[in-house]
Amino acid sequence: MLKPTLVLGASLKPNRYSHIAIHRLKNYGHPVRAIGLVAGTVAGVPLETFEKVEANPSLLKPTATDDPKGVEDMSQPIDTVTLYLNPKRQQPYYSMIINLAPKRVIFNPGTENPEFYRLLDKAGISYEIACTLVLLASNQY
């Protein structure tokens, strides 16, 4: 089952794990949206800035696919948010993530955040302390 995913903390730098994750998620067929500090494109996925998404939240809402193969079908809501931000940089995104109501949030290594765990628990959103790349490679995503 494909899981529309938001990569938060996405980077244009090819050596960053968030960049690699976008490529791997796409390789596995998962529709991807991405938010980073700098706008750009990674593997055909537009990287939006938080400011742009904050000004236009509909950028993260479901949209019909324009890809006949359905690979970039974002007609379903975000299923998974995968974090590549340290805990202090996550705070401005708490409300946005909770309002998206994903099924889960993945805290990749270095992003562990007990404060945010409590907020997600309160909102009924599950979370995993895991590595997106490992989950994909081991068919556990």
Sequence and secondary structure as in RCSB ss.txt:
>XXXX:A:sequence
MLKPTLVLGASLKPNRYSHIAIHRLKNYGHPVRAIGLVAGTVAGVPLETFEKVEANPSLLKPTATDDPKGVEDMS
QPIDTVTLYLNPKRQQPYYSMIINLAPKRVIFNPGTENPEFYRLLDKAGISYEIACTLVLLASNQY
>XXXX:A:secstr
    EEEEEE S TTSHHHHHHHHHHHTT  EEEEESS EEETTEEEEEHHHHHH GGGGS      TT TT   
S   EEEE S HHHHGGGHHHHHHH  SEEEE TT   HHHHHHHHHHT EEEES HHHHHHTT  
